[in-house]
Amino acid sequence: MSNFKTNCHTHTDYCDGKNTAREMIDSAVEKGFSVLGFSGHSPMNFPNEWAMTHEKLEKYFGEIASLKREYAGKIGILCGIELDSDYELNKEYDFDYVLASVHQIHGKNKIYAIDNTAEELSECVKEEYDSDWNRMAAEYFEKLARFVIKENADVVGHFDLITKFNKNGCLFDENDPEYRENALKWLDYIIDKKPDAVFEVNTGAMYRCGNDTPYPASFILKRIGERGARVTVTSDAHCTQALDFEFVRAKEYCKKCGVNSIWHLTKEGFSEEKL
């Protein structure tokens, strides 16, 4: 495996990241990155504290364009967006790529965050699904899959984000045949509709929650490998320290699950690295 380093899932203090775009780039240069792609959280259609506002998005887009020029020759910089299923844009932007994600579930009277706390997700399943985790998961996977196809997204964000707080199966059984059938059904839906979609092998929950492996779970990643679909290693970095967190382990995980290539985001598109 080569030492070629890229990351297309990177956040800054324009949204819920801890560092400025310049700080993230300087750290990436120091860590030997070839390309760094920014993916700020899109503005949302409801009040929140973690996504960019329309005003911040305008500044984000302008600053990344300026930094691209400034760092030319040192590192490739790309301006992407993490487009949420509840996004709201007030104008068109020429993003280098789109990463599509689902971060919340709409209940009867409340919007629940999937990845905020285990307690909030558990409350959602209890109140909205009569404690049926499989039913929640089925709706989540369908929502994500249809959103990816609707937006013609380049990258599928943390496919099984609902497992973020499920270390050692503390919330629900990921070995349940019904759960697995639903996950694979909607995974195949994406691959069938958009064969060039790139699924991220995302180490974010390893960094923030101490999980043992990246998203997605091994049975999902094995199906991705069997289907010959594309994956890219990301860290979902919200700070400089996380930029290349456990990238070596993530690549080994891919290889163990039967994935033969990693696809790196470059200025020309995605480039293949054989494992």
Phi and psi in degrees as a GROMACS rama.xvg file:
@    title "Ramachandran Plot"
@    xaxis  label "Phi"
@    yaxis  label "Psi"
@TYPE xy
-81.3812  172.036  SER-2
-97.0478  12.7245  ASN-3
-62.1574  120.946  PHE-4
-118.299  127.978  LYS-5
-141.732  164.303  THR-6
-154.454  125.262  ASN-7
-106.504  6.54168  CYS-8
-125.062  89.3105  HIS-9
-135.864  132.366  THR-10
-116.464  156.351  HIS-11
-130.588  -176.287  THR-12
-75.2986  4.57482  ASP-13
-69.4457  -25.5438  TYR-14
-124.613  -117.318  CYS-15
-103.189  15.9496  ASP-16
-77.4882  164.428  GLY-17
-96.9817  -20.377  LYS-18
-118.84  160.964  ASN-19
-74.0538  164.91  THR-20
-60.439  -42.1222  ALA-21
-62.9256  -41.9562  ARG-22
-62.7696  -39.3425  GLU-23
-65.3544  -40.5666  MET-24
-67.1039  -45.8061  ILE-25
-59.8477  -39.8848  ASP-26
-67.5468  -38.8865  SER-27
-63.7622  -40.4243  ALA-28
-61.3488  -44.8114  VAL-29
-61.5178  -35.3605  GLU-30
-85.2611  -0.738336  LYS-31
85.6214  25.7301  GLY-32
-71.1444  145.859  PHE-33
-90.951  -38.6748  SER-34
-141.026  138.142  VAL-35
-126.552  123.229  LEU-36
-107.589  130.194  GLY-37
-92.4795  143.994  PHE-38
-142.782  62.1517  SER-39
-59.0243  148.178  GLY-40
-65.7876  128.088  HIS-41
-62.5918  150.975  SER-42
-55.8086  148.88  PRO-43
-113.5  163.504  MET-44
-93.5796  17.3238  ASN-45
-146.651  155.582  PHE-46
-61.6283  139.27  PRO-47
-161.235  172.821  ASN-48
-116.61  6.57488  GLU-49
-119.34  -15.7744  TRP-50
-98.6944  164.655  ALA-51
-70.5388  147.638  MET-52
-83.7235  171.735  THR-53
-61.8954  -37.8109  HIS-54
-66.8579  -41.8958  GLU-55
-69.0366  -35.4465  LYS-56
-61.8286  -41.1183  LEU-57
-60.2971  -44.7979  GLU-58
-67.7291  -41.7676  LYS-59
-57.1244  -50.2094  TYR-60
-61.2223  -41.1702  PHE-61
-69.524  -42.5899  GLY-62
-67.8131  -42.4054  GLU-63
-62.0665  -38.1594  ILE-64
-60.9073  -41.5213  ALA-65
-66.837  -41.5578  SER-66
-68.4558  -32.6593  LEU-67
-53.7359  -47.4383  LYS-68
-68.9466  -41.9494  ARG-69
-64.1665  -38.4024  GLU-70
-97.9982  7.79941  TYR-71
-55.8213  132.221  ALA-72
94.9658  -21.4487  GLY-73
-99.7581  -42.756  LYS-74
-161.513  144.298  ILE-75
-79.4664  130.961  GLY-76
-117.486  131.887  ILE-77
-125.256  145.893  LEU-78
-109.246  102.343  CYS-79
-109.437  -172.032  GLY-80
-144.665  138.791  ILE-81
-92.395  100.133  GLU-82
-83.8354  119.109  LEU-83
-90.0593  153.265  ASP-84
-62.035  -17.8291  SER-85
-110.143  33.7433  ASP-86
-72.4827  162.049  TYR-87
-146.494  118.954  GLU-88
-117.426  137.412  LEU-89
-98.9223  2.60545  ASN-90
-161.898  168.624  LYS-91
-88.8587  140.652  GLU-92
-125.353  145.906  TYR-93
-93.6319  73.4984  ASP-94
-70.8691  149.631  PHE-95
-69.5398  -29.6489  ASP-96
-163.082  162.09  TYR-97
-123.808  126.838  VAL-98
-106.238  121.515  LEU-99
-102.704  133.058  ALA-100
-141.39  158.439  SER-101
-120.354  123.821  VAL-102
-116.447  -4.66102  HIS-103
-148.896  158.738  GLN-104
-119.32  133.731  ILE-105
-90.0781  115.043  HIS-106
-88.9924  -173.749  GLY-107
-63.3692  -39.5254  LYS-108
-131.413  9.8805  ASN-109
-155.708  149.512  LYS-110
-101.249  125.103  ILE-111
-104.82  132.691  TYR-112
-80.1336  133.433  ALA-113
-73.902  -35.0965  ILE-114
-117.504  22.1519  ASP-115
-85.743  -61.4189  ASN-116
-143.822  157.047  THR-117
-63.3701  -34.0619  ALA-118
-65.4096  -41.8035  GLU-119
-66.9062  -41.4469  GLU-120
-65.8498  -41.3506  LEU-121
-63.5727  -40.237  SER-122
-60.842  -42.5592  GLU-123
-58.1673  -47.9874  CYS-124
-66.1482  -37.8503  VAL-125
-67.5313  -47.8927  LYS-126
-78.7115  -35.6869  GLU-127
-101.977  -21.7464  GLU-128
-126.591  16.2012  TYR-129
51.4467  40.9202  ASP-130
66.1167  20.0851  SER-131
-94.8867  96.3008  ASP-132
-65.7542  -33.4655  TRP-133
-65.341  -37.9633  ASN-134
-66.9241  -42.0945  ARG-135
-60.5534  -46.2706  MET-136
-62.2081  -41.5816  ALA-137
-60.6374  -43.645  ALA-138
-68.422  -38.1598  GLU-139
-62.5235  -50.3385  TYR-140
-62.1446  -40.0176  PHE-141
-64.6142  -43.1764  GLU-142
-60.7747  -45.0303  LYS-143
-64.2121  -47.5562  LEU-144
-62.3535  -46.2964  ALA-145
-66.8729  -33.9624  ARG-146
-67.0508  -44.1405  PHE-147
-56.47  -45.7058  VAL-148
-71.2303  -42.3864  ILE-149
-57.8358  -41.9021  LYS-150
-89.5791  -3.88733  GLU-151
52.1973  46.0227  ASN-152
-68.2851  149.648  ALA-153
-79.5535  -38.3826  ASP-154
-126.617  137.167  VAL-155
-93.6593  115.702  VAL-156
-76.9064  134.39  GLY-157
17.9496  80.4411  HIS-158
-51.7702  -45.2157  PHE-159
-110.262  54.0983  ASP-160
-55.4343  -27.4868  LEU-161
-63.9575  -8.98661  ILE-162
-94.1319  4.62309  THR-163
-51.5108  -43.3897  LYS-164
-103.146  17.6792  PHE-165
-103.58  33.8284  ASN-166
-57.6985  131.319  LYS-167
59.8953  25.248  ASN-168
66.4423  31.9726  GLY-169
-70.9991  -19.5755  CYS-170
-106.669  -44.2629  LEU-171
-155.454  167.643  PHE-172
-93.1304  107.582  ASP-173
-76.5005  -6.14076  GLU-174
-91.0409  -6.35103  ASN-175
-58.2834  127.204  ASP-176
-56.7706  -36.4186  PRO-177
-66.1748  -42.4435  GLU-178
-60.1954  -48.1736  TYR-179
-65.8043  -39.494  ARG-180
-60.9301  -43.1963  GLU-181
-66.511  -42.7402  ASN-182
-60.0641  -46.6647  ALA-183
-72.6128  -32.6377  LEU-184
-58.4688  -46.8532  LYS-185
-82.81  -23.8683  TRP-186
-62.9963  -49.0221  LEU-187
-62.5372  -34.7957  ASP-188
-58.3249  -46.0438  TYR-189
-63.1277  -47.0737  ILE-190
-64.4261  -39.6649  ILE-191
-65.468  -41.0293  ASP-192
-81.219  -30.9866  LYS-193
-141.685  81.0485  LYS-194
-59.9133  -23.4943  PRO-195
-92.5282  7.30958  ASP-196
-61.328  142.81  ALA-197
-109.566  123.947  VAL-198
-95.1713  131.854  PHE-199
-85.1026  138.982  GLU-200
-97.8966  101.745  VAL-201
-109.681  119.902  ASN-202
-91.4731  11.751  THR-203
-58.3573  -42.8864  GLY-204
-75.0686  -19.6245  ALA-205
-67.5321  -42.1967  MET-206
-71.4228  -46.3433  TYR-207
-88.8022  -26.8815  ARG-208
-119.918  -5.2015  CYS-209
75.0352  23.1337  GLY-210
-66.406  154.73  ASN-211
-80.2868  -28.2034  ASP-212
-135.241  162.769  THR-213
-74.4065  169.738  PRO-214
-73.0131  148.033  TYR-215
-87.8848  173.812  PRO-216
-61.2303  158.149  ALA-217
-60.904  -36.1926  SER-218
-66.8996  -30.3996  PHE-219
-73.7418  -45.1954  ILE-220
-64.6898  -34.8333  LEU-221
-63.9375  -40.1591  LYS-222
-65.0778  -39.3214  ARG-223
-58.4962  -44.633  ILE-224
-63.2443  -42.9359  GLY-225
-62.4538  -36.3226  GLU-226
-82.4366  -6.7491  ARG-227
68.7268  25.7792  GLY-228
-79.1137  168.275  ALA-229
-93.7361  144.459  ARG-230
-131.285  154.192  VAL-231
-134.649  142.619  THR-232
-87.3492  127.102  VAL-233
-134.018  165.58  THR-234
-117.596  -2.75292  SER-235
49.9958  47.41  ASP-236
-70.9395  129.087  ALA-237
-112.208  4.89479  HIS-238
-158.59  164.318  CYS-239
-62.0286  -36.0983  THR-240
-63.9726  -24.5306  GLN-241
-92.919  -1.33119  ALA-242
-53.6093  -45.0089  LEU-243
-121.069  32.8409  ASP-244
-62.3066  121.254  PHE-245
55.9024  32.7144  GLU-246
-63.186  -37.7937  PHE-247
-63.988  -45.9204  VAL-248
-63.876  -36.9079  ARG-249
-64.3285  -40.5474  ALA-250
-67.4844  -38.637  LYS-251
-64.7191  -38.2713  GLU-252
-61.7523  -43.551  TYR-253
-59.1028  -48.8204  CYS-254
-61.7067  -41.7792  LYS-255
-62.2275  -32.2468  LYS-256
-89.0916  6.91499  CYS-257
88.5775  15.8772  GLY-258
-87.7513  126.928  VAL-259
-97.0227  -13.7039  ASN-260
-143.313  150.021  SER-261
-110.444  136.903  ILE-262
-105.569  119.029  TRP-263
-98.3428  135.854  HIS-264
-73.4749  128.066  LEU-265
-131.035  176.022  THR-266
-65.0609  -21.4386  LYS-267
-97.6539  1.43915  GLU-268
121.694  -155.913  GLY-269
-92.3751  134.839  PHE-270
-118.335  138.218  SER-271
-88.3053  136.076  GLU-272
-120.913  116.878  GLU-273
-70.7732  140.089  LYS-274
